[in-house]
Amino acid sequence: MTGSVTLISESPEDPFSLGRAVSVVLDPHGRVTGWSERAEALLGYASREALGREATELLVDPQDEGVLMKAAAECRRDRGWFGVVPVRVKEGRTLGFGVRARLVTRDDGETEWFLVGAPAAEVVQWEIDRSVMDGLFRRSPIGLAVHDTALTILRVNRAIARLGGFEAEQARGFRIGDFLVRVDADTVEDRLREVLDTGEPLIFTEQSCRLLAAPTTERFVDVSAYRLEDSTGRVLGVTQLVEDVTERHRARRRLALLSAAGAGIGTTLDVGTTASELAEAAVPGLADCVSVDLLEQVSRGEEPVPDSRGDAVRRTALHSVAAASEQIMFPVGTLTTFPPGTPQARCLSGRRPVLEPFVDLSKALAGLDRAEAAELRGVHSLMVVPLTARGLVLGCMSLWRSRLPEPFEEDDLTLAGELAARAAVSIDNARRFTQQRRTALALQRRLMPRELPEHPAVLVAHRYLPAGGAAGVGGDWFDVVPLSGARVALVIGDVVGHGINAAATMGRLRTAVHTLADLDLEPDEVLSHLDDLVTRLAGEQEPDDQGGPGEQVVGATCLYAVYDPVARQCCIARAGHPPPAVVTPDGVVSVPDLPAGPPLGLGGLPFETAELTLPEGSVIALYTNGLVEGEEHDMEDGIARLCTVLGGSGPRQLDELAEDVVDALLPARPSDDVALLLARTSRLAPELVATWELTAEATAPSKARRLTAEQLAAWGLDELVFTTELIVSELVTNAYRYAGGPVTLRLIHHHRLICEVTDPSSTSPHLRRARATDEGGRGLLLVAQLTEHWGTRHAREGKTVWTEQLLPPTPGSPVV
């Protein structure tokens, strides 16, 4: 403006600013003729001490004279110089100074040297800052644009210029709207204006950025922005950083489309529905129109032939952004044949995807009389990908673009191939599987245990592999059932036959095992009850729809084992089932010689229980015959192979051991169901078990209370003393009154506090609600209310009444 002066404040970081730099004037002979106040402050010489003296005498150490002479020679040669030189201050120290020297001419014609200097460290840092700034505008791959407060462009770097297709110098004075389409430019300016108004920076905000020069070309950028202020806080403008993320945006969009397709394709086992889901998944994110054509035999649910070239196809699905797409494309249900040479025919015959970025509709729709209509709709790009499963071609998917301006590219072809691969598997599954098989699989999944309970007595790992091929689902099962007294039952069984009946029988046997386990029966007694159940089930078989006998379940095998971690005893009984394999902690594998017992369902034959003492850390392997029997070897050979794998190379985790067994003994598609259950035993430390034998006398309850209190105090379970004393007192009193003989009291500090009272009587106590006039009968009711669980366990002689109490939570442990 005329008549006004604009003050521009200096940057406080500039080492050569007036407030920070040393200013010195030298005559042609090197004498000091000018000395600034900053020179006095940094160099230590007052002006009266410096003026008139030679600079070399005043400021140069003799040992540095050679360096200064070289710099002076370059300065006289080039009529100016910039560099770092050693300067001696008044204190005698030598400091590095960055110096700018320029030759100036006075009005009398004489020349002088004007020197401006600053400490070298400040100069170096300033040069680094300037280099960074220069790099941002000249070499940075990230776009940089500086705007004034009116959002007029002051400067852009070369990356922005490349993004916009212009020279960097051409942008000055223009606005964003001069380069971008209006809607995108308005979005950018609104956000920059908000940064100017609030001072809050904009960080990595993605938005559309279409150029006026190519408005139909999709482009996306990440924008960050911050407000520019001078040293006084005055707002000067706004700077934005722009990164082209078009490819990343497309990749993310493709990944999202693929993820959505994974969830949306194959929701049913219906061929037409799956094909429609595939077409809908690709429109409009990938294509404007998609058609799915399946071989005629596939659409009927039949097996496709290996050589499908020239076969008829049926239009199974069609989806488009255009409402009248069937005016161009054949409608769903049309049966046709692709002429040779068309992209679809080449795709089916070669089993490879076909990409035509710029489609020749006269060839793509040869013989279909629809090319002219397609051209009118703007179809310009085509992809065809095969639908293949199990090495067989099921059909093809054609993808067309008309509204999206960009042609298809290789990344689009890869994405289409991924969609087709997923859909082909679902289509093939829908064709292959019948409702009966789906029902059988669903039944089997619901009857098998989903998760085995964790138990401190054993650590378990398991595997279940259904039969491959046409065998159908079977009746193999396994289970882990917690028992009283810290014991655990390990069960494995195999129902004869396959199909729904076998799976249903397996479920009924599992339920019966849980019920019998709750009764705490001996293993041989459990098998006797299961034998009766299988016999009844065999007699309940219903005839099939034609009046025949139907599929008969003639029997089952089972092995029932009970492990006691206190005594390290494992009681086992088996009904025609393969014997277990036992691996000791030192790696020795053995197959115990146990009574075989008859298979379940024969009836009338006894079962026997055998006892094994297992060292702590032993692994007991239970399995069904599908693991050890095969077409190429008998059961004995299979058991020998199993023992070899179990004995293997050193100790292994149970899951790893189970995987090794399956990999070594089974083919990829076993001909029979296989169940494997591995259990590693643990031992309850003797100090966690307390046992006393009490005489049947009136003082037994008081003695039991005293022993209980002392033992719980030793275990640190003082919170349970009062409750446990009541429980022990009631149980011992009942045993003393009604059973006679010696009474055994046992306390077990396990995952719960277990209390057991054993007496010689076989009569079970019964819980009943006492009337107000009764003198007794409230003991067991009290016990039931004070405990988590309680029950009675019968032995060959006598019985044991047991209770379980939850342990008080330790500090930091979750409350169960």
C-alpha positions in Angstrom: 0.0 0.0 0.0 1.2 3.5 -0.8 2.5 5.5 2.2 2.6 2.5 4.5 5.4 0.2 5.7 4.9 -3.4 6.3 6.9 -4.9 9.2 8.0 -8.4 8.8 9.2 -10.0 12.0 12.3 -12.0 11.9 12.4 -15.7 12.8 13.8 -16.2 16.3 15.5 -19.3 15.0 17.5 -17.5 12.2 21.1 -17.3 13.6 21.8 -14.4 11.2 18.9 -12.2 12.4 19.7 -8.8 13.7 19.1 -9.8 17.3 21.4 -12.9 17.2 24.2 -12.3 14.7 27.6 -10.7 15.2 28.2 -7.8 12.7 31.8 -6.7 11.9 33.1 -4.3 9.2 36.7 -4.6 7.8 38.6 -2.2 5.6 40.6 -3.5 2.6 43.6 -4.0 4.9 41.7 -6.2 7.3 41.4 -3.6 10.1 38.1 -3.4 12.1 36.1 -0.4 11.2 32.7 -1.5 12.5 31.8 -3.5 15.7 28.2 -4.3 16.8 26.8 -4.7 20.3 26.2 -8.4 19.6 29.9 -8.7 18.7 30.8 -7.2 22.1 28.5 -9.7 23.9 29.7 -12.9 22.1 33.4 -12.1 21.4 34.1 -10.1 24.6 35.8 -7.1 23.1 34.3 -3.6 23.6 34.2 -1.5 20.5 37.0 0.7 21.7 39.2 -2.4 22.0 38.3 -3.7 18.6 38.1 -0.7 16.3 41.3 0.1 14.4 42.9 -3.3 15.1 43.7 -5.9 12.5 41.2 -8.7 12.6 43.8 -11.4 12.5 45.6 -10.0 15.5 42.3 -9.6 17.4 40.3 -12.7 16.5 42.7 -15.3 15.1 44.8 -17.7 17.1 48.2 -18.1 15.5 47.7 -21.9 15.0 44.5 -21.2 13.0 46.1 -18.5 10.8 46.5 -20.8 7.8 42.7 -21.7 7.9 41.8 -18.0 8.0 44.2 -17.1 5.2 42.7 -19.7 2.9 39.2 -18.5 3.6 40.3 -14.9 3.0 41.8 -15.8 -0.3 38.6 -17.5 -1.4 36.6 -14.5 -0.2 38.7 -12.1 -2.3 38.4 -14.3 -5.3 34.7 -14.8 -5.2 33.9 -11.3 -3.7 32.1 -13.2 -0.9 32.2 -16.3 1.2 30.2 -18.4 3.6 31.6 -21.1 6.0 32.7 -22.0 9.5 36.0 -20.6 10.9 37.7 -20.8 14.3 37.4 -17.4 16.1 39.3 -16.5 19.3 37.3 -14.6 21.9 38.7 -12.3 24.6 38.9 -15.0 27.1 41.4 -16.8 24.9 39.1 -19.7 23.9 38.5 -20.6 20.3 35.0 -21.0 19.1 33.6 -22.1 15.8 31.6 -19.4 14.0 29.5 -19.6 10.8 30.5 -16.4 8.9 28.9 -14.7 5.8 31.2 -12.2 4.1 30.2 -9.8 1.4 32.2 -7.1 -0.4 30.5 -3.7 -0.2 31.3 -0.3 -1.9 31.0 3.0 -0.1 29.9 6.3 -1.8 33.6 7.4 -1.9 34.5 4.4 -4.0 36.3 2.6 -1.3 35.4 -1.1 -0.6 34.9 -2.8 2.7 34.1 -6.3 3.9 30.8 -6.8 5.8 30.9 -9.9 8.0 27.9 -11.5 9.8 28.6 -14.4 12.1 26.9 -16.7 14.5 27.9 -19.7 16.6 28.6 -22.7 14.4 26.1 -25.0 16.2 23.3 -22.6 15.6 24.3 -22.2 11.9 24.4 -25.9 11.3 21.0 -26.4 12.9 19.6 -23.6 10.8 21.1 -25.1 7.6 19.5 -28.5 8.5 16.2 -26.8 9.0 16.5 -25.0 5.7 17.5 -28.3 4.0 14.4 -30.0 5.5 12.2 -27.2 4.2 13.8 -27.3 0.8 13.4 -31.1 0.7 9.7 -30.8 1.5 9.2 -28.6 -1.5 11.6 -30.2 -4.0 12.0 -33.9 -3.1 9.3 -35.0 -0.7 6.9 -37.7 -2.0 4.2 -36.3 0.2 2.3 -33.4 -1.4 2.6 -30.0 0.4 0.5 -26.9 -0.3 0.7 -23.5 1.5 -2.4 -21.3 1.5 -3.0 -17.8 2.8 -5.9 -16.9 5.1 -8.2 -16.5 2.0 -7.1 -20.1 1.0 -5.3 -18.8 -2.1 -2.4 -21.0 -3.0 1.0 -19.5 -2.1 3.2 -22.4 -2.9 3.0 -26.1 -3.7 5.7 -28.7 -3.9 6.5 -31.0 -6.8 4.5 -33.9 -5.4 1.3 -31.8 -5.5 2.2 -30.6 -9.0 2.6 -34.2 -10.2 -0.7 -35.2 -8.6 -2.4 -32.3 -10.4 -0.6 -32.6 -13.7 0.9 -29.0 -13.7 4.1 -27.2 -12.9 4.6 -26.1 -9.3 5.1 -22.5 -10.2 1.8 -22.4 -12.1 -0.3 -22.9 -8.9 0.5 -19.6 -7.1 -2.5 -17.3 -6.9 -5.1 -20.0 -7.8 -7.6 -21.8 -5.5 -8.3 -25.5 -5.0 -11.4 -25.2 -7.0 -9.4 -24.3 -10.1 -8.0 -27.9 -10.1 -10.6 -30.2 -8.5 -14.2 -30.8 -9.3 -16.4 -28.5 -7.3 -17.8 -31.0 -4.7 -14.4 -32.3 -3.8 -12.9 -28.8 -3.7 -15.6 -27.6 -1.4 -14.9 -30.5 1.0 -11.2 -29.6 1.1 -11.8 -25.8 1.6 -14.4 -26.4 4.4 -11.9 -28.5 6.3 -9.0 -26.0 5.8 -11.2 -23.1 6.9 -12.1 -25.0 10.1 -8.3 -25.5 10.8 -7.8 -21.7 10.2 -10.7 -20.8 12.5 -10.0 -23.2 15.4 -6.3 -24.0 15.2 -7.1 -27.7 15.6 -5.0 -29.7 13.1 -6.5 -32.1 10.5 -4.9 -35.5 10.7 -5.0 -38.2 7.9 -8.5 -37.5 6.7 -9.3 -39.5 3.6 -11.5 -37.9 0.9 -12.2 -37.9 -2.9 -9.9 -35.8 -5.0 -11.0 -35.9 -8.7 -9.3 -33.5 -11.0 -11.1 -31.2 -13.4 -8.8 -32.5 -16.1 -10.2 -36.1 -15.5 -13.4 -35.8 -13.6 -14.4 -39.4 -14.2 -11.2 -40.9 -12.9 -11.5 -42.1 -9.3 -8.8 -40.7 -6.9 -8.5 -40.6 -3.1 -6.1 -38.7 -0.9 -5.2 -38.5 2.7 -5.2 -34.9 3.9 -3.5 -33.4 7.0 -3.4 -29.7 7.8 -2.2 -27.2 10.4 -2.4 -23.5 10.9 0.6 -21.2 10.1 1.5 -18.6 12.7 4.4 -16.1 13.0 6.5 -15.6 16.2 3.9 -13.2 17.5 1.0 -15.6 17.0 -0.5 -13.8 14.0 -2.2 -16.3 11.6 -0.5 -16.4 8.3 -2.4 -19.2 6.6 -2.7 -23.0 6.5 -0.5 -25.8 5.3 -1.9 -29.1 4.1 -0.1 -32.3 3.4 -1.6 -34.6 0.7 -0.8 -38.2 0.0 -2.4 -40.1 -2.9 -4.0 -43.2 -1.4 -6.1 -44.3 -4.4 -4.5 -47.7 -4.6 -4.7 -48.2 -0.9 -8.4 -47.2 -0.9 -9.1 -49.6 -3.8 -7.3 -52.4 -2.0 -9.2 -51.7 1.2 -12.4 -51.7 -0.7 -11.6 -54.9 -2.4 -10.7 -56.5 0.9 -14.0 -55.3 2.4 -15.9 -56.7 -0.6 -14.1 -60.0 -0.2 -14.8 -60.1 3.5 -18.5 -59.3 3.0 -18.7 -61.9 0.3 -17.2 -64.5 2.6 -20.1 -63.9 5.0 -22.8 -63.6 2.4 -22.0 -66.5 0.0 -22.9 -70.0 0.9 -25.5 -69.2 3.6 -27.7 -72.1 2.3 -27.1 -75.4 0.5 -29.1 -74.3 -2.5 -27.4 -73.9 -5.9 -29.6 -71.0 -7.1 -29.3 -69.1 -3.9 -25.6 -69.4 -3.7 -25.2 -68.3 -7.3 -27.4 -65.2 -6.6 -25.3 -64.4 -3.5 -22.2 -64.5 -5.7 -23.7 -62.1 -8.2 -25.0 -59.7 -5.6 -21.6 -59.7 -3.8 -19.9 -58.3 -6.9 -22.4 -55.6 -7.7 -21.9 -52.7 -7.5 -18.5 -52.8 -5.7 -16.7 -54.6 -8.5 -18.9 -54.6 -11.6 -22.1 -53.0 -12.9 -23.6 -56.3 -14.1 -22.8 -60.0 -13.2 -24.1 -63.2 -14.7 -23.5 -66.7 -13.4 -23.9 -69.6 -15.8 -23.6 -73.2 -14.6 -23.2 -76.3 -16.6 -26.6 -77.9 -17.2 -25.7 -81.1 -15.2 -24.6 -79.0 -12.3 -27.8 -77.0 -12.2 -29.6 -80.3 -11.9 -27.4 -81.4 -9.0 -25.4 -84.0 -11.0 -21.7 -84.5 -11.1 -20.0 -82.4 -13.7 -18.0 -84.2 -16.4 -14.2 -83.6 -16.6 -14.3 -82.2 -20.1 -17.0 -79.4 -20.2 -16.1 -77.6 -23.4 -19.1 -77.0 -25.6 -21.6 -78.1 -23.0 -24.8 -76.3 -22.5 -25.1 -73.8 -19.6 -28.0 -72.4 -17.8 -28.2 -68.8 -16.6 -28.5 -69.3 -12.8 -28.1 -65.8 -11.5 -28.1 -62.2 -12.9 -27.6 -59.0 -11.0 -27.1 -55.5 -12.3 -27.3 -51.8 -11.4 -29.6 -51.3 -14.4 -33.2 -52.1 -13.9 -33.7 -53.4 -17.5 -30.5 -55.6 -17.6 -32.4 -58.5 -19.1 -32.9 -56.5 -22.3 -29.2 -57.0 -22.8 -28.4 -60.2 -20.9 -30.3 -63.5 -21.2 -32.7 -63.9 -18.3 -32.3 -66.4 -15.4 -33.2 -69.9 -16.5 -32.1 -69.5 -20.1 -30.3 -72.6 -21.5 -27.7 -71.8 -24.1 -24.3 -72.6 -25.5 -21.4 -70.2 -25.8 -20.0 -70.1 -29.3 -16.3 -70.9 -29.8 -14.1 -67.8 -29.5 -16.2 -65.9 -27.0 -14.6 -65.1 -23.7 -17.0 -67.4 -21.9 -16.2 -70.3 -24.1 -12.4 -69.7 -23.8 -12.8 -69.5 -20.0 -14.7 -72.8 -19.8 -12.4 -74.7 -22.1 -9.1 -73.4 -20.7 -10.3 -73.2 -17.0 -8.5 -69.9 -16.8 -9.9 -66.4 -16.2 -10.3 -64.1 -19.2 -9.7 -60.3 -19.0 -10.8 -57.9 -21.7 -10.3 -54.3 -20.4 -11.7 -52.9 -23.6 -14.3 -55.4 -24.8 -15.1 -56.1 -28.4 -18.8 -56.8 -28.1 -19.1 -58.2 -31.5 -17.0 -61.2 -30.3 -18.1 -61.2 -26.7 -21.8 -61.6 -27.7 -21.2 -63.4 -31.0 -24.4 -64.9 -32.3 -26.5 -63.5 -29.5 -27.9 -60.4 -31.5 -27.5 -58.2 -28.4 -24.2 -56.4 -29.0 -26.0 -53.3 -30.3 -28.1 -53.0 -27.2 -25.1 -53.5 -25.0 -23.2 -50.8 -26.8 -26.1 -48.4 -26.3 -25.9 -49.2 -22.5 -22.2 -48.3 -22.5 -20.7 -51.8 -21.8 -17.0 -51.3 -22.3 -15.0 -53.9 -20.1 -15.4 -57.6 -19.4 -14.0 -60.3 -17.1 -14.9 -64.0 -17.1 -13.7 -66.3 -14.3 -14.3 -70.1 -14.0 -16.2 -71.7 -11.1 -14.1 -74.7 -10.2 -14.3 -77.1 -7.3 -12.4 -80.4 -6.7 -10.6 -79.9 -10.1 -13.9 -79.8 -12.0 -15.4 -76.8 -13.8 -19.0 -76.0 -12.6 -19.6 -73.0 -14.8 -18.4 -69.4 -15.2 -19.1 -65.9 -13.9 -19.1 -62.9 -16.3 -18.6 -59.4 -15.0 -19.4 -56.3 -17.1 -18.7 -52.6 -16.6 -20.8 -49.8 -18.1 -21.3 -47.0 -15.6 -17.9 -47.3 -13.8 -15.5 -45.5 -16.2 -12.3 -47.4 -15.3 -11.6 -50.6 -17.2 -11.1 -53.8 -15.4 -7.4 -54.5 -14.4 -5.4 -57.4 -13.1 -6.2 -56.7 -9.4 -9.9 -56.8 -10.3 -9.4 -60.2 -12.0 -7.7 -61.5 -8.9 -10.6 -60.4 -6.7 -13.1 -61.9 -9.0 -11.2 -65.1 -8.9 -11.3 -65.2 -5.1 -15.1 -64.6 -5.1 -15.5 -67.3 -7.7 -13.4 -69.8 -5.8 -15.4 -69.3 -2.6 -18.7 -69.5 -4.4 -17.7 -72.6 -6.4 -17.1 -74.6 -3.2 -20.5 -73.6 -1.8 -22.2 -74.5 -5.1 -20.5 -77.8 -5.1 -21.5 -78.5 -1.5 -25.1 -77.6 -2.3 -25.1 -80.0 -5.2 -23.4 -82.9 -3.3 -25.0 -83.0 0.1 -28.5 -84.2 0.8 -30.9 -83.1 3.6 -30.4 -86.5 5.3 -26.6 -86.0 5.5 -27.1 -82.5 6.8 -29.5 -83.8 9.5 -27.1 -86.6 10.5 -24.2 -84.2 10.8 -26.2 -81.7 12.8 -27.4 -84.5 15.1 -23.9 -85.8 15.6 -22.5 -82.3 16.4 -25.1 -81.8 19.1 -24.6 -85.2 20.7 -20.8 -85.0 20.9 -19.3 -83.1 23.8 -18.3 -79.6 22.6 -15.9 -79.0 25.5 -14.6 -81.4 28.0 -14.6 -80.3 31.7 -11.3 -79.3 33.2 -10.4 -81.5 36.2 -7.3 -81.3 38.5 -6.9 -85.0 38.5 -6.1 -85.3 34.7 -5.0 -83.1 31.8 -6.8 -84.2 28.7 -6.5 -83.8 24.9 -8.8 -85.3 22.4 -9.4 -85.7 18.6 -12.5 -86.8 16.7 -12.4 -87.5 13.0 -15.6 -88.4 11.1 -15.4 -91.0 8.4 -14.7 -89.8 4.9 -16.3 -91.0 1.7 -19.8 -92.4 1.7 -19.6 -94.1 5.1 -21.7 -91.5 6.7 -21.6 -90.3 10.3 -20.8 -92.9 12.9 -21.3 -93.5 16.7 -17.9 -93.0 18.2 -17.8 -90.8 21.3 -15.7 -90.0 24.4 -16.3 -88.2 27.7 -14.7 -86.9 30.9 -17.0 -87.0 33.9 -16.0 -85.6 37.3 -16.8 -87.9 40.2 -16.9 -87.6 44.0 -13.7 -87.8 46.1 -11.6 -85.9 43.5 -11.9 -88.8 41.1 -12.7 -88.6 37.4 -14.2 -91.0 34.9 -12.7 -91.4 31.4 -15.1 -93.0 28.9 -14.9 -93.9 25.3 -17.2 -95.9 23.1 -18.2 -97.0 19.6 -21.7 -97.8 18.3 -21.8 -100.4 15.6 -22.9 -99.0 12.2 -23.2 -95.6 10.6 -25.9 -93.1 10.0 -28.6 -91.3 12.0 -29.5 -94.4 14.1 -25.8 -94.9 15.2 -25.5 -91.2 16.1 -28.8 -91.2 18.0 -27.8 -94.4 19.9 -24.4 -92.7 20.7 -26.3 -89.8 22.2 -28.5 -92.0 24.4 -25.5 -93.9 25.6 -23.6 -90.7 26.6 -26.7 -89.6 28.6 -26.9 -92.9 30.3 -23.2 -92.8 31.2 -23.6 -89.4 32.8 -26.6 -90.7 34.8 -24.8 -93.8 36.0 -21.6 -91.8 36.8 -23.7 -89.6 39.2 -24.6 -92.8 41.1 -20.9 -93.5 41.7 -21.2 -97.1 40.5 -18.2 -99.4 39.9 -17.0 -99.5 36.3 -18.3 -103.1 35.8 -21.7 -102.1 37.2 -21.8 -99.1 34.8 -21.2 -101.4 31.8 -23.9 -103.9 33.0 -26.5 -101.1 33.0 -25.3 -99.9 29.6 -25.6 -103.5 28.3 -29.2 -103.6 29.4 -29.9 -100.3 27.7 -28.4 -101.3 24.3 -30.4 -104.6 24.4 -33.6 -102.5 24.9 -32.6 -100.1 22.1 -32.0 -102.9 19.7 -35.5 -104.2 20.4 -37.0 -100.8 19.7 -35.7 -100.5 16.1 -38.5 -99.4 13.8 -39.0 -100.7 10.3 -38.2 -98.5 7.3 -40.7 -96.9 5.0 -40.9 -100.1 2.9 -41.7 -102.2 5.9 -38.2 -103.8 6.1 -36.1 -104.1 9.3 -34.4 -100.8 8.6 -30.9 -100.0 9.7 -30.2 -102.1 12.8 -27.8 -101.0 15.6 -26.7 -104.4 16.8 -24.3 -103.4 19.6 -21.7 -101.1 20.9 -18.3 -101.2 22.6 -17.3 -99.2 25.6 -14.4 -98.6 28.0 -15.1 -97.0 31.4 -12.1 -96.0 33.6 -12.1 -94.2 37.0 -8.9 -92.5 38.2 -8.3 -91.6 41.9 -5.6 -89.0 42.3 -5.3 -89.7 46.0 -4.4 -93.4 45.6 -3.1 -93.1 42.0 -5.4 -96.0 41.2 -7.2 -96.5 37.9 -10.1 -98.9 37.8 -11.0 -100.0 34.3 -13.7 -102.2 32.8 -14.3 -102.7 29.1 -17.0 -104.2 27.0 -15.5 -105.5 23.8 -13.4 -102.3 23.4 -9.7 -102.1 22.5 -7.5 -101.9 25.6 -5.9 -98.6 26.6 -2.2 -97.8 26.2 -0.3 -96.5 29.2 2.8 -94.3 28.9 4.8 -93.9 32.1 6.7 -90.6 32.8 10.0 -92.3 31.7 8.5 -93.1 28.3 7.8 -96.8 28.7 4.6 -97.8 26.8 2.5 -100.8 27.7 -0.9 -102.2 26.9 -2.4 -103.7 30.2 -3.9 -107.1 30.0 -7.4 -106.3 31.0 -10.5 -108.6 30.9 -12.1 -107.9 27.5 -15.7 -108.4 28.3 -18.4 -108.9 25.7 -19.7 -106.0 23.5 -22.8 -104.2 24.8 -26.0 -105.6 23.7 -25.3 -109.3 23.9 -26.7 -109.6 27.4 -26.3 -112.1 30.2 -22.5 -112.0 30.4 -20.5 -110.4 33.3 -18.0 -107.6 33.1 -14.9 -107.4 35.3 -13.0 -104.4 36.8 -9.2 -104.3 36.9 -7.0 -101.9 38.9 -3.9 -100.2 37.7 -1.5 -98.1 39.8 -0.3 -95.2 37.6 2.8 -93.1 38.5 2.2 -89.4 38.5 2.5 -88.0 35.0 1.4 -91.1 33.2 -0.5 -90.8 30.0 -3.4 -93.2 29.4 -4.6 -93.4 25.8 -8.2 -94.4 25.0 -9.3 -94.8 21.4 -11.8 -96.5 19.1 -11.0 -99.3 16.6 -11.0 -96.8 13.7 -7.6 -95.6 14.9 -5.9 -99.0 14.9 -7.8 -101.0 12.3 -7.3 -100.6 8.6 -7.5 -102.4 5.2 -3.7 -103.0 5.2 -3.2 -104.2 8.8 -5.1 -105.8 11.7 -5.8 -104.4 15.2 -2.7 -105.8 16.8 -0.4 -104.2 14.2 -2.3 -100.9 14.7 -1.9 -101.0 18.5 1.8 -101.7 18.0 2.1 -98.6 15.7 0.2 -96.6 18.3 2.6 -97.6 21.1 5.5 -96.6 18.9 4.1 -93.1 18.3 3.2 -92.7 22.0 6.7 -93.8 23.0 8.1 -91.3 20.4 10.9 -88.8 20.9 10.9 -87.5 24.4 8.1 -85.7 26.4 5.5 -83.8 24.4 2.4 -81.7 25.1 -0.8 -83.7 25.0 -2.2 -81.8 22.1 1.1 -82.3 20.2 1.0 -86.0 21.1 -2.6 -86.3 19.9 -1.7 -84.7 16.6 1.3 -87.0 16.1 -0.9 -90.0 16.7 -3.5 -88.9 14.2 -0.9 -87.9 11.6 1.0 -91.2 11.9 -1.9 -93.7 12.0 -4.7 -92.2 9.8 -5.1 -91.4 6.2 -6.4 -88.1 5.0 -9.9 -89.6 4.7 -10.4 -92.4 7.2 -12.9 -95.1 6.3 -14.3 -95.2 9.9 -15.0 -92.7 12.6 -12.0 -92.2 15.0 -12.1 -91.0 18.6 -9.0 -90.5 20.6 -8.8 -89.4 24.3 -5.4 -88.8 26.0 -5.2 -88.1 29.8 -2.1 -87.2 31.8 -2.6 -88.1 35.4 -1.6 -86.1 38.4 -1.3 -87.1 42.1 -2.8 -85.3 45.0 0.0 -84.5 47.5 -0.2 -86.6 50.7 -0.3 -83.4 52.8 -3.5 -82.4 51.1 -5.3 -85.5 52.4 -6.1 -86.2 56.0 -7.7 -89.5 57.2 -8.8 -90.6 60.6 -10.5 -93.8 61.9 -13.0 -93.1 64.7 -14.4 -95.6 67.0 -18.2 -95.8 67.1 -18.8 -94.1 70.4 -20.6 -91.0 71.7 -17.4 -88.9 71.6 -16.8 -89.5 67.9 -18.5 -86.3 66.7 -16.6 -84.0 69.1 -13.3 -85.7 68.2 -14.2 -85.3 64.5 -14.9 -81.6 65.0 -11.6 -81.1 66.8 -9.6 -82.9 64.1 -11.3 -81.1 61.4 -10.7 -77.6 62.9 -7.0 -78.4 63.4 -6.6 -79.7 59.9 -8.4 -76.7 58.2 -6.3 -74.3 60.3 -3.1 -76.1 59.0 -4.4 -75.7 55.4 -5.2 -72.0 56.0 -9.0 -72.6 55.5 -10.1 -70.9 58.7 -13.1 -69.4 57.0 -14.5 -72.9 56.5 -13.9 -74.2 60.0 -17.4 -73.5 61.4 -19.3 -74.8 58.4 -17.2 -77.9 58.1 -17.5 -78.7 61.8 -21.3 -78.8 61.4 -21.1 -81.0 58.3 -18.6 -83.4 59.9 -20.6 -83.5 63.1 -23.8 -84.4 61.4 -22.3 -87.1 59.1 -20.3 -88.8 61.9 -23.3 -88.7 64.2 -25.4 -90.4 61.6 -22.7 -93.1 61.1 -22.3 -93.6 64.8 -26.1 -93.9 65.4 -27.2 -96.0 62.4 -24.2 -97.8 61.0 -22.0 -98.8 64.0 -18.5 -100.2 63.5 -15.5 -98.0 62.8 -16.1 -94.7 61.1 -13.5 -93.3 58.7 -13.3 -89.5 58.2 -11.3 -88.1 55.3 -10.7 -84.5 54.3 -9.3 -83.6 50.8 -8.0 -80.2 50.0 -8.4 -80.2 46.2 -10.1 -77.8 43.8 -12.8 -77.9 46.4 -12.8 -79.0 50.1 -14.1 -82.6 50.1 -15.3 -84.3 53.2 -16.0 -88.1 53.3 -17.4 -90.2 56.1 -17.2 -94.0 55.5 -19.1 -96.6 57.5 -19.8 -100.4 57.2 -23.5 -100.0 56.5 -24.9 -100.2 53.0 -28.0 -98.2 53.8 -28.1 -94.9 52.0 -29.2 -91.8 53.9 -32.2 -89.9 52.4 -32.9 -86.2 52.5 -36.3 -85.3 53.9 -37.9 -82.3 55.3 -38.5 -82.8 59.1 -41.9 -81.8 60.6 -42.0 -79.4 63.5 -42.8 -82.2 65.9 -39.9 -84.4 64.8 -36.9 -84.7 67.1 -34.5 -85.5 64.3 -34.2 -85.6 60.5 -32.8 -82.2 60.0 -29.1 -83.2 59.7 -28.9 -84.0 56.0 -31.1 -81.0 55.2 -28.5 -78.9 57.0 -25.7 -80.6 55.2 -27.4 -80.0 51.8 -27.8 -76.3 52.5 -24.2 -75.8 53.7 -22.4 -77.7 50.8 -22.1 -77.2 47.0 -22.7 -80.9 46.4 -23.3 -84.1 48.4 -24.0 -87.7 47.8 -23.4 -91.3 48.7 -20.9 -93.7 47.1 -21.3 -97.5 47.7 -18.4 -99.9 47.8 -18.2 -103.7 47.9 -18.7 -103.3 51.7 -20.1 -100.2 53.2 -20.7 -96.8 51.8 -19.2 -93.3 51.9 -21.2 -90.1 52.3 -19.3 -87.2 50.7 -19.7 -83.4 50.5 -18.0 -80.7 48.5 -17.5 -77.1 49.5 -16.2 -74.2 47.5 -12.9 -72.9 48.6 -12.7 -69.2 49.7 -11.2 -67.0 46.9 -7.6 -66.2 47.2 -6.5 -62.5 46.8 -6.5 -61.6 43.1 -8.3 -64.8 42.0 -11.7 -64.6 40.3 -14.8 -65.5 42.2 -16.3 -68.8 40.9 
